[in-house]
Amino acid sequence: MPEFVHAQELSAGFYADVVAPVLGSTGHAAGLLGWGSDVLGYDTARSMDHDWGPRLIVLVDEPATVLKQVEAVLPDEYRGFPVRFGSDVHAVEHRVTVATLSDWLRGHLGFDASQGVGVDDWLVTPQQQFLGVVKGQVYADDGRLAPVRAALAWYPDEIWRWLMACQWTRIAQEEPFMQRTHEVGDELGSRVVAARLVREVMRLALLQSREYAPYTKWLGTAFARLGHPDGLDRALTDTVAAGNFADRERALVAAYELVGRRHNALGITAELDVAPRLFFDRPALVLDAARFATACHATVSDPQLKRVGPIGSIDQFVDSTDVLSNPSAYRRLLGVFR
């Protein structure tokens, strides 16, 4: 194998040198889109050991004709990398997908976002799937793809506020558990709760920054790339690294205060006190995140969101890869939001 280059760069050259000449004046959009670490630019040399190489999504009006034209000129290798590749679970084949925009969107998202995005669609579609549309590299576009990427770039304002309310609720539901498990001698349980809360704070920080969260493998990477001049990343690192409960609580409470300050800086609700407080009369320091959830909910007027309650979007109540990566599976949950 040649030395590693990011698939975004490799696929850009592959498009320009191999695929674009075949397409000529045919109207199309093309890019590295869809599922995968390479779409987000997170691939490394390690990624080359399976299902990695030049690949493209090509969007046209007559895919069957264009696919035949492309397949007729595909080389065995491009810049020393195999054009047909696979793994123990995927057949060895080329990775140039040719489709109409509508068909590709239905296959990737589970619905045709070029025809509009309803509240149900926003809530049932995992954020990783949105990332596959809006964060991938586009190498050509005759105008068919850009409007969809713009429409899906981020949640509508009320849905965003509601999602933050639901995320604050998730934190509120487990805030006192770290101390309570420690109190009964369950140190492992206390550490597990702390790690869960760290993940929830990370996801909240991404929401506050209007950034979709990728799937678990890259959650920390996406969080780190936000940049944290206030030290939120250090506080969360200290939480999971703490060797005793006192240090763990001190670090997590510091993290709560920081995301509380970030909430206030958004200006979407009245300013809230970010000082830690006891959980009733128990010796557990918390933020009382329910206050932030209530304040966010109060800014939401959409009747469907108010009717659904604080369960959140699919990413906030489903943790199964087999569901979150499969449109035919997660679309079955549409009834939850109605």
HUSULLIN-V663317 format. One line per field, one symbol per residue. phi: phi as a letter, one per 20 degrees, with the letter a starting at -180 (. if undefined). psi: psi as a letter, one per 30 degrees, with the letter a starting at -180 (. if undefined). burial: 1 if it has 24 or more other ideal C-beta (glycine too) atoms within 12 Angstrom, else 0. A space follows every 10 residues. Layout:
# HUSULLIN-V663317
phi: ???
psi: ???
burial: ???
This chain:
# HUSULLIN-V663317
phi: .fffcfggff ffffffedeg fffleffacb aecnepfffe mefcgffffa lcqfbbdddb ecffffffff ffdfffccln egedbabfdc ffafddedbf gffffffeen beffdocegg ffeeeffgff gfeedfeddb beoeegffff fegafggffg ffffgffffg fgfcgeffff fffeneffff fffgffffff ffffffffel cfeffggdff ffffffncfe ngffffffff efebfgffff fffffgffff ffffffmecf fdfdffbfel deececemfg ffffffgfed dgffffffne fnfgfecccd gfefdcgfef ffegffed
psi: kllklkfeee feeeeeeeee eeebgkklkk ljlbklefef gfkaeefffk hkaklkkkjl eieeeeeeee ffgklelkhf kkfklaaffk ljllhjkkll eeeeeeeeff ljffgljlee eeefkkeeee efefflkkfk kgffeeeeee egelkleeee eeeeeeeeee eefgeffeee eeeggieeee eeeeeeeeee eeeeeeeegh kkklleegee eeeefekiff geeeeeeeef fkfleeeeee eeeeeeeefe eeeeffgfll kkkgkllkjb glhkklfiff eeeeeeefgk fkeeeeeeah flleffgkgk efefgjefef ffgefeg.
burial: 0000111101 1111100111 0110010111 1111111111 1110001100 1111111111 0010011011 1001000110 1110100000 0001111111 1001101111 1111001011 1111111111 1111111111 1001100110 1101110111 1111111111 1111111110 1100000001 1011111111 1111111111 1111100111 0110010100 0110111111 0100100110 1111111111 1110010110 0101011010 0001111111 1110111011 0100100101 1111111100 0011111001 10110010
